[in-house]
Amino acid sequence: MQEIFGIAAFRSRQQVIRFEAALRRAGVHGQVISTPRDVSVGCGLSVRFDLSDTDEVLSVYRQARPSNLIGFYRVERTGSGRPLIAPLL
């Protein structure tokens, strides 16, 4: 099964929680998840979102301006192997 989604990775758990809450207030679905190993420079948590919501996610980011962002990434999981990860921007 193939699964493709976006993540916003941060260096601070507090910023992950704040960004997920900002998305929720804006009506954009986000979910706090463990950061994939290939992006594990940060705190270990990221906000997952649907790629179809990327424009809204970026808009919320620009408005909320949370600090400690590592970046936005596209994650593609196929089967049980390691996911393919690429910067979104």
N, CA, C and O atoms as a CHARMM CRD file, in Angstrom:
* protein
*
  356
    1    1 MET  N      0.83500  -1.18900   0.00000 PROA 1      0.00000
    2    1 MET  CA     0.00000   0.00000   0.00000 PROA 1      0.00000
    3    1 MET  C      0.87400   1.24300   0.00000 PROA 1      0.00000
    4    1 MET  O      1.84400   1.32300   0.75400 PROA 1      0.00000
    5    2 GLN  N      0.54000   2.20000  -0.83100 PROA 2      0.00000
    6    2 GLN  CA     1.29400   3.43900  -0.92100 PROA 2      0.00000
    7    2 GLN  C      0.59000   4.53500  -0.13300 PROA 2      0.00000
    8    2 GLN  O     -0.63100   4.68200  -0.19100 PROA 2      0.00000
    9    3 GLU  N      1.37600   5.28500   0.59000 PROA 3      0.00000
   10    3 GLU  CA     0.85700   6.37500   1.40300 PROA 3      0.00000
   11    3 GLU  C      1.73800   7.59900   1.14800 PROA 3      0.00000
   12    3 GLU  O      2.95600   7.53100   1.31800 PROA 3      0.00000
   13    4 ILE  N      1.13100   8.71400   0.74200 PROA 4      0.00000
   14    4 ILE  CA     1.87800   9.93700   0.46800 PROA 4      0.00000
   15    4 ILE  C      1.24900  11.06600   1.27700 PROA 4      0.00000
   16    4 ILE  O      0.03100  11.24300   1.27300 PROA 4      0.00000
   17    5 PHE  N      2.08900  11.82200   1.96600 PROA 5      0.00000
   18    5 PHE  CA     1.60500  12.92800   2.79500 PROA 5      0.00000
   19    5 PHE  C      2.72800  13.92700   3.01300 PROA 5      0.00000
   20    5 PHE  O      3.87500  13.68200   2.63800 PROA 5      0.00000
   21    6 GLY  N      2.38800  15.04800   3.62000 PROA 6      0.00000
   22    6 GLY  CA     3.37500  16.06200   3.94100 PROA 6      0.00000
   23    6 GLY  C      3.60000  16.12600   5.43000 PROA 6      0.00000
   24    6 GLY  O      2.74300  15.72900   6.22000 PROA 6      0.00000
   25    7 ILE  N      4.76800  16.63300   5.81400 PROA 7      0.00000
   26    7 ILE  CA     5.03600  16.87800   7.23100 PROA 7      0.00000
   27    7 ILE  C      5.70500  18.23900   7.38500 PROA 7      0.00000
   28    7 ILE  O      6.38900  18.72100   6.48200 PROA 7      0.00000
   29    8 ALA  N      5.49600  18.83400   8.53000 PROA 8      0.00000
   30    8 ALA  CA     6.20900  20.03200   8.94800 PROA 8      0.00000
   31    8 ALA  C      7.03700  19.59100  10.15400 PROA 8      0.00000
   32    8 ALA  O      6.48200  19.20600  11.18400 PROA 8      0.00000
   33    9 ALA  N      8.35900  19.64600  10.02700 PROA 9      0.00000
   34    9 ALA  CA     9.25400  19.19000  11.08500 PROA 9      0.00000
   35    9 ALA  C      9.82700  20.39700  11.83300 PROA 9      0.00000
   36    9 ALA  O     10.23100  21.38900  11.22600 PROA 9      0.00000
   37   10 PHE  N      9.85200  20.28900  13.15200 PROA 10     0.00000
   38   10 PHE  CA    10.34300  21.37000  14.00600 PROA 10     0.00000
   39   10 PHE  C     11.42100  20.85200  14.95100 PROA 10     0.00000
   40   10 PHE  O     11.55100  19.64400  15.15400 PROA 10     0.00000
   41   11 ARG  N     12.18800  21.76500  15.52300 PROA 11     0.00000
   42   11 ARG  CA    13.20200  21.40800  16.51800 PROA 11     0.00000
   43   11 ARG  C     12.62600  21.38500  17.93100 PROA 11     0.00000
   44   11 ARG  O     13.27600  20.90000  18.85700 PROA 11     0.00000
   45   12 SER  N     11.42500  21.90100  18.10100 PROA 12     0.00000
   46   12 SER  CA    10.82100  22.03700  19.42300 PROA 12     0.00000
   47   12 SER  C      9.45600  21.35600  19.47000 PROA 12     0.00000
   48   12 SER  O      8.60800  21.59400  18.61000 PROA 12     0.00000
   49   13 ARG  N      9.25200  20.52300  20.46000 PROA 13     0.00000
   50   13 ARG  CA     7.94500  19.87400  20.63500 PROA 13     0.00000
   51   13 ARG  C      6.84900  20.90300  20.85900 PROA 13     0.00000
   52   13 ARG  O      5.72700  20.74200  20.37900 PROA 13     0.00000
   53   14 GLN  N      7.17600  21.94900  21.58100 PROA 14     0.00000
   54   14 GLN  CA     6.20000  22.99900  21.85500 PROA 14     0.00000
   55   14 GLN  C      5.71400  23.63400  20.55300 PROA 14     0.00000
   56   14 GLN  O      4.52600  23.92200  20.41200 PROA 14     0.00000
   57   15 GLN  N      6.61900  23.85500  19.60700 PROA 15     0.00000
   58   15 GLN  CA     6.23800  24.44700  18.32600 PROA 15     0.00000
   59   15 GLN  C      5.38300  23.48600  17.50000 PROA 15     0.00000
   60   15 GLN  O      4.48400  23.92400  16.78300 PROA 15     0.00000
   61   16 VAL  N      5.65000  22.19000  17.59100 PROA 16     0.00000
   62   16 VAL  CA     4.82800  21.18600  16.90700 PROA 16     0.00000
   63   16 VAL  C      3.38900  21.29100  17.40700 PROA 16     0.00000
   64   16 VAL  O      2.44900  21.33300  16.61300 PROA 16     0.00000
   65   17 ILE  N      3.22900  21.33300  18.70500 PROA 17     0.00000
   66   17 ILE  CA     1.89200  21.40400  19.31100 PROA 17     0.00000
   67   17 ILE  C      1.20300  22.71100  18.92100 PROA 17     0.00000
   68   17 ILE  O      0.01800  22.71300  18.58800 PROA 17     0.00000
   69   18 ARG  N      1.93600  23.81000  18.96100 PROA 18     0.00000
   70   18 ARG  CA     1.35200  25.11000  18.60200 PROA 18     0.00000
   71   18 ARG  C      0.93500  25.14700  17.13300 PROA 18     0.00000
   72   18 ARG  O     -0.12900  25.67000  16.80300 PROA 18     0.00000
   73   19 PHE  N      1.76500  24.59700  16.25300 PROA 19     0.00000
   74   19 PHE  CA     1.43400  24.62000  14.83300 PROA 19     0.00000
   75   19 PHE  C      0.22500  23.73300  14.54300 PROA 19     0.00000
   76   19 PHE  O     -0.64400  24.11400  13.75800 PROA 19     0.00000
   77   20 GLU  N      0.16100  22.57000  15.15800 PROA 20     0.00000
   78   20 GLU  CA    -0.99700  21.68800  14.96400 PROA 20     0.00000
   79   20 GLU  C     -2.26900  22.38300  15.44300 PROA 20     0.00000
   80   20 GLU  O     -3.31500  22.26100  14.80600 PROA 20     0.00000
   81   21 ALA  N     -2.19100  23.10600  16.55000 PROA 21     0.00000
   82   21 ALA  CA    -3.35500  23.83400  17.06500 PROA 21     0.00000
   83   21 ALA  C     -3.75100  24.97000  16.11800 PROA 21     0.00000
   84   21 ALA  O     -4.94100  25.21900  15.92200 PROA 21     0.00000
   85   22 ALA  N     -2.77000  25.66200  15.52900 PROA 22     0.00000
   86   22 ALA  CA    -3.05800  26.73100  14.57300 PROA 22     0.00000
   87   22 ALA  C     -3.74700  26.16900  13.33200 PROA 22     0.00000
   88   22 ALA  O     -4.67300  26.78100  12.79900 PROA 22     0.00000
   89   23 LEU  N     -3.29200  25.00000  12.87300 PROA 23     0.00000
   90   23 LEU  CA    -3.95000  24.35100  11.73900 PROA 23     0.00000
   91   23 LEU  C     -5.39600  24.01200  12.08000 PROA 23     0.00000
   92   23 LEU  O     -6.30300  24.24600  11.28200 PROA 23     0.00000
   93   24 ARG  N     -5.60300  23.46200  13.26600 PROA 24     0.00000
   94   24 ARG  CA    -6.95200  23.07700  13.69500 PROA 24     0.00000
   95   24 ARG  C     -7.87600  24.30300  13.72200 PROA 24     0.00000
   96   24 ARG  O     -9.01200  24.24400  13.25000 PROA 24     0.00000
   97   25 ARG  N     -7.37000  25.42100  14.28300 PROA 25     0.00000
   98   25 ARG  CA    -8.17600  26.64300  14.34000 PROA 25     0.00000
   99   25 ARG  C     -8.53200  27.14500  12.94000 PROA 25     0.00000
  100   25 ARG  O     -9.58900  27.74300  12.73600 PROA 25     0.00000
  101   26 ALA  N     -7.64000  26.89700  11.97900 PROA 26     0.00000
  102   26 ALA  CA    -7.87800  27.32500  10.59100 PROA 26     0.00000
  103   26 ALA  C     -8.72300  26.32300   9.81300 PROA 26     0.00000
  104   26 ALA  O     -9.02700  26.54800   8.64100 PROA 26     0.00000
  105   27 GLY  N     -9.10300  25.22200  10.44900 PROA 27     0.00000
  106   27 GLY  CA    -9.92900  24.21800   9.78800 PROA 27     0.00000
  107   27 GLY  C     -9.15900  23.26800   8.89700 PROA 27     0.00000
  108   27 GLY  O     -9.73900  22.62100   8.02500 PROA 27     0.00000
  109   28 VAL  N     -7.84200  23.18000   9.11300 PROA 28     0.00000
  110   28 VAL  CA    -6.99100  22.28500   8.32700 PROA 28     0.00000
  111   28 VAL  C     -6.62200  21.08800   9.20100 PROA 28     0.00000
  112   28 VAL  O     -6.14300  21.25600  10.32300 PROA 28     0.00000
  113   29 HSD  N     -6.84700  19.88700   8.68800 PROA 29     0.00000
  114   29 HSD  CA    -6.52900  18.69200   9.46200 PROA 29     0.00000
  115   29 HSD  C     -5.01800  18.48700   9.53000 PROA 29     0.00000
  116   29 HSD  O     -4.33800  18.47100   8.50400 PROA 29     0.00000
  117   30 GLY  N     -4.51200  18.33500  10.72000 PROA 30     0.00000
  118   30 GLY  CA    -3.10500  18.01900  10.95200 PROA 30     0.00000
  119   30 GLY  C     -3.02900  17.00800  12.07400 PROA 30     0.00000
  120   30 GLY  O     -3.94400  16.91700  12.89300 PROA 30     0.00000
  121   31 GLN  N     -1.96300  16.25800  12.11900 PROA 31     0.00000
  122   31 GLN  CA    -1.81400  15.22300  13.14200 PROA 31     0.00000
  123   31 GLN  C     -0.36100  15.19000  13.58800 PROA 31     0.00000
  124   31 GLN  O      0.54800  15.19800  12.75700 PROA 31     0.00000
  125   32 VAL  N     -0.14100  15.15400  14.89000 PROA 32     0.00000
  126   32 VAL  CA     1.21000  15.04600  15.42800 PROA 32     0.00000
  127   32 VAL  C      1.66100  13.59400  15.28000 PROA 32     0.00000
  128   32 VAL  O      0.97800  12.66900  15.72100 PROA 32     0.00000
  129   33 ILE  N      2.82400  13.41200  14.65300 PROA 33     0.00000
  130   33 ILE  CA     3.37100  12.06800  14.42600 PROA 33     0.00000
  131   33 ILE  C      4.85100  12.06200  14.79100 PROA 33     0.00000
  132   33 ILE  O      5.45700  13.11800  14.97700 PROA 33     0.00000
  133   34 SER  N      5.42200  10.88000  14.89100 PROA 34     0.00000
  134   34 SER  CA     6.86900  10.75300  15.04800 PROA 34     0.00000
  135   34 SER  C      7.52400  11.14000  13.72800 PROA 34     0.00000
  136   34 SER  O      7.07900  10.72500  12.65800 PROA 34     0.00000
  137   35 THR  N      8.56900  11.92600  13.81300 PROA 35     0.00000
  138   35 THR  CA     9.28200  12.35700  12.61000 PROA 35     0.00000
  139   35 THR  C      9.99800  11.16500  11.98500 PROA 35     0.00000
  140   35 THR  O     10.66000  10.40400  12.69100 PROA 35     0.00000
  141   36 PRO  N      9.87300  10.99300  10.66700 PROA 36     0.00000
  142   36 PRO  CA    10.61200   9.90800  10.00500 PROA 36     0.00000
  143   36 PRO  C     12.11500  10.03400  10.26200 PROA 36     0.00000
  144   36 PRO  O     12.64000  11.14100  10.37600 PROA 36     0.00000
  145   37 ARG  N     12.77800   8.93300  10.35000 PROA 37     0.00000
  146   37 ARG  CA    14.19600   8.87100  10.68000 PROA 37     0.00000
  147   37 ARG  C     15.07400   9.76200   9.80800 PROA 37     0.00000
  148   37 ARG  O     16.03300  10.35700  10.30000 PROA 37     0.00000
  149   38 ASP  N     14.76000   9.85800   8.53000 PROA 38     0.00000
  150   38 ASP  CA    15.58300  10.64700   7.60800 PROA 38     0.00000
  151   38 ASP  C     15.50200  12.15200   7.84400 PROA 38     0.00000
  152   38 ASP  O     16.28000  12.91100   7.26600 PROA 38     0.00000
  153   39 VAL  N     14.57500  12.58800   8.68200 PROA 39     0.00000
  154   39 VAL  CA    14.42900  14.00900   8.99800 PROA 39     0.00000
  155   39 VAL  C     14.63500  14.22500  10.48700 PROA 39     0.00000
  156   39 VAL  O     14.28600  15.28600  11.00300 PROA 39     0.00000
  157   40 SER  N     15.17900  13.27400  11.17500 PROA 40     0.00000
  158   40 SER  CA    15.19900  13.29900  12.63900 PROA 40     0.00000
  159   40 SER  C     16.21800  14.24800  13.24900 PROA 40     0.00000
  160   40 SER  O     16.82200  13.93300  14.27400 PROA 40     0.00000
  161   41 VAL  N     16.41400  15.39800  12.63400 PROA 41     0.00000
  162   41 VAL  CA    17.31200  16.40300  13.17400 PROA 41     0.00000
  163   41 VAL  C     16.66600  17.09100  14.36800 PROA 41     0.00000
  164   41 VAL  O     17.37400  17.62900  15.22000 PROA 41     0.00000
  165   42 GLY  N     15.35400  17.08800  14.45100 PROA 42     0.00000
  166   42 GLY  CA    14.62900  17.88400  15.43300 PROA 42     0.00000
  167   42 GLY  C     14.26100  17.14400  16.69800 PROA 42     0.00000
  168   42 GLY  O     15.01300  16.31200  17.20700 PROA 42     0.00000
  169   43 CYS  N     13.08200  17.47300  17.18900 PROA 43     0.00000
  170   43 CYS  CA    12.62100  16.99600  18.48600 PROA 43     0.00000
  171   43 CYS  C     12.00900  15.60500  18.43200 PROA 43     0.00000
  172   43 CYS  O     11.71200  15.02100  19.47400 PROA 43     0.00000
  173   44 GLY  N     11.81800  15.06900  17.23800 PROA 44     0.00000
  174   44 GLY  CA    11.23100  13.73700  17.11400 PROA 44     0.00000
  175   44 GLY  C      9.75900  13.73300  16.78900 PROA 44     0.00000
  176   44 GLY  O      9.17300  12.67200  16.57300 PROA 44     0.00000
  177   45 LEU  N      9.14000  14.92100  16.74800 PROA 45     0.00000
  178   45 LEU  CA     7.72700  15.02500  16.39600 PROA 45     0.00000
  179   45 LEU  C      7.56600  15.96400  15.21300 PROA 45     0.00000
  180   45 LEU  O      8.34400  16.90300  15.04000 PROA 45     0.00000
  181   46 SER  N      6.55900  15.70600  14.41000 PROA 46     0.00000
  182   46 SER  CA     6.22300  16.55100  13.26500 PROA 46     0.00000
  183   46 SER  C      4.70800  16.64100  13.16000 PROA 46     0.00000
  184   46 SER  O      3.97900  15.89900  13.81800 PROA 46     0.00000
  185   47 VAL  N      4.25500  17.55500  12.32900 PROA 47     0.00000
  186   47 VAL  CA     2.82800  17.66200  12.02800 PROA 47     0.00000
  187   47 VAL  C      2.61000  17.09500  10.63200 PROA 47     0.00000
  188   47 VAL  O      3.20200  17.56200   9.65900 PROA 47     0.00000
  189   48 ARG  N      1.76800  16.09800  10.55000 PROA 48     0.00000
  190   48 ARG  CA     1.42800  15.45300   9.28000 PROA 48     0.00000
  191   48 ARG  C      0.20500  16.15200   8.69700 PROA 48     0.00000
  192   48 ARG  O     -0.70300  16.55400   9.42500 PROA 48     0.00000
  193   49 PHE  N      0.19500  16.29200   7.36300 PROA 49     0.00000
  194   49 PHE  CA    -0.95000  16.89500   6.69000 PROA 49     0.00000
  195   49 PHE  C     -1.08800  16.29100   5.29800 PROA 49     0.00000
  196   49 PHE  O     -0.14000  15.71900   4.76100 PROA 49     0.00000
  197   50 ASP  N     -2.27800  16.42600   4.72200 PROA 50     0.00000
  198   50 ASP  CA    -2.52800  15.95700   3.36000 PROA 50     0.00000
  199   50 ASP  C     -1.85000  16.91000   2.38600 PROA 50     0.00000
  200   50 ASP  O     -1.90800  18.12700   2.55900 PROA 50     0.00000
  201   51 LEU  N     -1.21200  16.35800   1.36800 PROA 51     0.00000
  202   51 LEU  CA    -0.54700  17.20900   0.38500 PROA 51     0.00000
  203   51 LEU  C     -1.52500  18.14700  -0.31400 PROA 51     0.00000
  204   51 LEU  O     -1.14100  19.23300  -0.75000 PROA 51     0.00000
  205   52 SER  N     -2.76900  17.74100  -0.42200 PROA 52     0.00000
  206   52 SER  CA    -3.78000  18.61300  -1.05600 PROA 52     0.00000
  207   52 SER  C     -4.02700  19.87800  -0.22600 PROA 52     0.00000
  208   52 SER  O     -4.58700  20.85000  -0.73400 PROA 52     0.00000
  209   53 ASP  N     -3.61700  19.87200   1.03500 PROA 53     0.00000
  210   53 ASP  CA    -3.77600  21.03300   1.92300 PROA 53     0.00000
  211   53 ASP  C     -2.51100  21.88100   2.01700 PROA 53     0.00000
  212   53 ASP  O     -2.43700  22.76600   2.86900 PROA 53     0.00000
  213   54 THR  N     -1.52400  21.63900   1.17300 PROA 54     0.00000
  214   54 THR  CA    -0.23000  22.32100   1.29100 PROA 54     0.00000
  215   54 THR  C     -0.36800  23.83900   1.27300 PROA 54     0.00000
  216   54 THR  O      0.25300  24.51600   2.09300 PROA 54     0.00000
  217   55 ASP  N     -1.15900  24.38700   0.36900 PROA 55     0.00000
  218   55 ASP  CA    -1.30600  25.84500   0.29700 PROA 55     0.00000
  219   55 ASP  C     -1.86900  26.41000   1.59700 PROA 55     0.00000
  220   55 ASP  O     -1.39800  27.43900   2.08200 PROA 55     0.00000
  221   56 GLU  N     -2.87400  25.74300   2.16400 PROA 56     0.00000
  222   56 GLU  CA    -3.46200  26.19600   3.42200 PROA 56     0.00000
  223   56 GLU  C     -2.46600  26.06200   4.57100 PROA 56     0.00000
  224   56 GLU  O     -2.38800  26.93700   5.43400 PROA 56     0.00000
  225   57 VAL  N     -1.71100  24.97600   4.58300 PROA 57     0.00000
  226   57 VAL  CA    -0.70500  24.75600   5.62900 PROA 57     0.00000
  227   57 VAL  C      0.34100  25.86000   5.58400 PROA 57     0.00000
  228   57 VAL  O      0.71300  26.40400   6.62400 PROA 57     0.00000
  229   58 LEU  N      0.81700  26.19400   4.39400 PROA 58     0.00000
  230   58 LEU  CA     1.81500  27.25300   4.26100 PROA 58     0.00000
  231   58 LEU  C      1.24600  28.60900   4.65600 PROA 58     0.00000
  232   58 LEU  O      1.94900  29.43400   5.23800 PROA 58     0.00000
  233   59 SER  N     -0.01900  28.84000   4.34500 PROA 59     0.00000
  234   59 SER  CA    -0.66600  30.08400   4.74600 PROA 59     0.00000
  235   59 SER  C     -0.73800  30.19100   6.26800 PROA 59     0.00000
  236   59 SER  O     -0.43600  31.24300   6.83300 PROA 59     0.00000
  237   60 VAL  N     -1.13500  29.11300   6.92800 PROA 60     0.00000
  238   60 VAL  CA    -1.18900  29.10100   8.39600 PROA 60     0.00000
  239   60 VAL  C      0.21000  29.30800   8.97400 PROA 60     0.00000
  240   60 VAL  O      0.37900  30.02100   9.96300 PROA 60     0.00000
  241   61 TYR  N      1.21000  28.68400   8.35400 PROA 61     0.00000
  242   61 TYR  CA     2.58300  28.86100   8.82200 PROA 61     0.00000
  243   61 TYR  C      3.00400  30.33200   8.73900 PROA 61     0.00000
  244   61 TYR  O      3.59300  30.86600   9.67900 PROA 61     0.00000
  245   62 ARG  N      2.70200  30.97900   7.61900 PROA 62     0.00000
  246   62 ARG  CA     3.07700  32.38800   7.43900 PROA 62     0.00000
  247   62 ARG  C      2.38400  33.28300   8.45900 PROA 62     0.00000
  248   62 ARG  O      2.96200  34.26600   8.92300 PROA 62     0.00000
  249   63 GLN  N      1.14300  32.94100   8.80700 PROA 63     0.00000
  250   63 GLN  CA     0.40000  33.74300   9.77900 PROA 63     0.00000
  251   63 GLN  C      0.87100  33.47400  11.20600 PROA 63     0.00000
  252   63 GLN  O      1.05000  34.41000  11.98500 PROA 63     0.00000
  253   64 ALA  N      1.07300  32.20700  11.55200 PROA 64     0.00000
  254   64 ALA  CA     1.44100  31.83400  12.92100 PROA 64     0.00000
  255   64 ALA  C      2.91700  32.08200  13.20500 PROA 64     0.00000
  256   64 ALA  O      3.29000  32.40200  14.33300 PROA 64     0.00000
  257   65 ARG  N      3.75800  31.93600  12.18000 PROA 65     0.00000
  258   65 ARG  CA     5.20200  32.11600  12.28900 PROA 65     0.00000
  259   65 ARG  C      5.83200  31.36700  13.47200 PROA 65     0.00000
  260   65 ARG  O      6.55300  31.97300  14.26400 PROA 65     0.00000
  261   66 PRO  N      5.57400  30.07300  13.60100 PROA 66     0.00000
  262   66 PRO  CA     6.21900  29.32500  14.68300 PROA 66     0.00000
  263   66 PRO  C      7.72600  29.25800  14.43000 PROA 66     0.00000
  264   66 PRO  O      8.17700  29.19800  13.28700 PROA 66     0.00000
  265   67 SER  N      8.47900  29.27000  15.50200 PROA 67     0.00000
  266   67 SER  CA     9.93500  29.23200  15.35500 PROA 67     0.00000
  267   67 SER  C     10.42300  27.78500  15.28700 PROA 67     0.00000
  268   67 SER  O      9.64700  26.84600  15.46000 PROA 67     0.00000
  269   68 ASN  N     11.69100  27.62700  15.03700 PROA 68     0.00000
  270   68 ASN  CA    12.35400  26.32200  15.05000 PROA 68     0.00000
  271   68 ASN  C     11.89500  25.36400  13.95900 PROA 68     0.00000
  272   68 ASN  O     11.97900  24.14900  14.13800 PROA 68     0.00000
  273   69 LEU  N     11.40800  25.88700  12.82400 PROA 69     0.00000
  274   69 LEU  CA    11.02200  25.02100  11.72200 PROA 69     0.00000
  275   69 LEU  C     12.26700  24.42900  11.08300 PROA 69     0.00000
  276   69 LEU  O     13.21700  25.15000  10.77900 PROA 69     0.00000
  277   70 ILE  N     12.26300  23.12300  10.88000 PROA 70     0.00000
  278   70 ILE  CA    13.32200  22.45800  10.11300 PROA 70     0.00000
  279   70 ILE  C     12.95200  22.52100   8.64200 PROA 70     0.00000
  280   70 ILE  O     13.78900  22.85500   7.80300 PROA 70     0.00000
  281   71 GLY  N     11.69900  22.20300   8.32300 PROA 71     0.00000
  282   71 GLY  CA    11.24600  22.28000   6.94300 PROA 71     0.00000
  283   71 GLY  C      9.96000  21.52500   6.70800 PROA 71     0.00000
  284   71 GLY  O      9.43800  20.84300   7.59100 PROA 71     0.00000
  285   72 PHE  N      9.46100  21.66600   5.48800 PROA 72     0.00000
  286   72 PHE  CA     8.28200  20.94400   5.02400 PROA 72     0.00000
  287   72 PHE  C      8.76000  19.85400   4.07500 PROA 72     0.00000
  288   72 PHE  O      9.60800  20.09700   3.21600 PROA 72     0.00000
  289   73 TYR  N      8.21300  18.65000   4.23300 PROA 73     0.00000
  290   73 TYR  CA     8.67500  17.50600   3.46300 PROA 73     0.00000
  291   73 TYR  C      7.50600  16.70900   2.90200 PROA 73     0.00000
  292   73 TYR  O      6.41200  16.68500   3.46500 PROA 73     0.00000
  293   74 ARG  N      7.77100  16.06200   1.77700 PROA 74     0.00000
  294   74 ARG  CA     6.84800  15.10200   1.16800 PROA 74     0.00000
  295   74 ARG  C      7.35000  13.72000   1.56200 PROA 74     0.00000
  296   74 ARG  O      8.52300  13.39900   1.36600 PROA 74     0.00000
  297   75 VAL  N      6.46700  12.90900   2.11200 PROA 75     0.00000
  298   75 VAL  CA     6.82700  11.56700   2.56700 PROA 75     0.00000
  299   75 VAL  C      6.02700  10.55900   1.75500 PROA 75     0.00000
  300   75 VAL  O      4.81000  10.68400   1.61700 PROA 75     0.00000
  301   76 GLU  N      6.71600   9.56500   1.22100 PROA 76     0.00000
  302   76 GLU  CA     6.06400   8.50200   0.45100 PROA 76     0.00000
  303   76 GLU  C      6.46400   7.16400   1.04200 PROA 76     0.00000
  304   76 GLU  O      7.63400   6.78300   1.02400 PROA 76     0.00000
  305   77 ARG  N      5.47000   6.45600   1.56800 PROA 77     0.00000
  306   77 ARG  CA     5.70100   5.12400   2.14300 PROA 77     0.00000
  307   77 ARG  C      5.10900   4.07900   1.21000 PROA 77     0.00000
  308   77 ARG  O      3.95200   4.17000   0.80100 PROA 77     0.00000
  309   78 THR  N      5.92100   3.09200   0.88600 PROA 78     0.00000
  310   78 THR  CA     5.44500   1.96500   0.09200 PROA 78     0.00000
  311   78 THR  C      5.91000   0.70600   0.79300 PROA 78     0.00000
  312   78 THR  O      7.11000   0.49300   0.96300 PROA 78     0.00000
  313   79 GLY  N      4.99700  -0.10500   1.19000 PROA 79     0.00000
  314   79 GLY  CA     5.36100  -1.33900   1.87900 PROA 79     0.00000
  315   79 GLY  C      5.98200  -1.07500   3.23500 PROA 79     0.00000
  316   79 GLY  O      5.64100  -0.10600   3.91300 PROA 79     0.00000
  317   80 SER  N      6.89300  -1.94500   3.61900 PROA 80     0.00000
  318   80 SER  CA     7.48100  -1.84600   4.95700 PROA 80     0.00000
  319   80 SER  C      8.88500  -1.25500   4.95700 PROA 80     0.00000
  320   80 SER  O      9.51500  -1.17600   6.01200 PROA 80     0.00000
  321   81 GLY  N      9.39000  -0.83700   3.79400 PROA 81     0.00000
  322   81 GLY  CA    10.72900  -0.26000   3.71700 PROA 81     0.00000
  323   81 GLY  C     10.76500   1.17600   4.22200 PROA 81     0.00000
  324   81 GLY  O      9.75600   1.72200   4.66700 PROA 81     0.00000
  325   82 ARG  N     11.94100   1.77000   4.14400 PROA 82     0.00000
  326   82 ARG  CA    12.09100   3.15800   4.55900 PROA 82     0.00000
  327   82 ARG  C     11.33700   4.07100   3.61300 PROA 82     0.00000
  328   82 ARG  O     11.30800   3.83200   2.40600 PROA 82     0.00000
  329   83 PRO  N     10.72300   5.12300   4.15500 PROA 83     0.00000
  330   83 PRO  CA     9.96600   6.04200   3.28400 PROA 83     0.00000
  331   83 PRO  C     10.91000   6.90900   2.43600 PROA 83     0.00000
  332   83 PRO  O     12.05400   7.16200   2.81300 PROA 83     0.00000
  333   84 LEU  N     10.40500   7.34900   1.29900 PROA 84     0.00000
  334   84 LEU  CA    11.12100   8.31500   0.47900 PROA 84     0.00000
  335   84 LEU  C     10.72800   9.69300   0.96100 PROA 84     0.00000
  336   84 LEU  O      9.54000   9.99200   1.08000 PROA 84     0.00000
  337   85 ILE  N     11.71500  10.54600   1.24400 PROA 85     0.00000
  338   85 ILE  CA    11.45200  11.87000   1.79800 PROA 85     0.00000
  339   85 ILE  C     12.13700  12.91100   0.92900 PROA 85     0.00000
  340   85 ILE  O     13.30900  12.77000   0.57900 PROA 85     0.00000
  341   86 ALA  N     11.39300  13.96200   0.58300 PROA 86     0.00000
  342   86 ALA  CA    11.94000  15.04900  -0.23200 PROA 86     0.00000
  343   86 ALA  C     11.40900  16.37400   0.30000 PROA 86     0.00000
  344   86 ALA  O     10.26200  16.45400   0.73800 PROA 86     0.00000
  345   87 PRO  N     12.23300  17.40900   0.26200 PROA 87     0.00000
  346   87 PRO  CA    11.73900  18.73600   0.68000 PROA 87     0.00000
  347   87 PRO  C     10.56100  19.14700  -0.19100 PROA 87     0.00000
  348   87 PRO  O     10.55100  18.90200  -1.39700 PROA 87     0.00000
  349   88 LEU  N      9.57700  19.77100   0.43000 PROA 88     0.00000
  350   88 LEU  CA     8.39400  20.23300  -0.30400 PROA 88     0.00000
  351   88 LEU  C      8.65600  21.53100  -1.02600 PROA 88     0.00000
  352   88 LEU  O      8.09400  21.76800  -2.09600 PROA 88     0.00000
  353   89 LEU  N      9.48000  22.36000  -0.47600 PROA 89     0.00000
  354   89 LEU  CA     9.71000  23.68600  -1.06900 PROA 89     0.00000
  355   89 LEU  C     11.07000  23.77700  -1.67700 PROA 89     0.00000
  356   89 LEU  O     11.43400  24.81900  -2.22100 PROA 89     0.00000
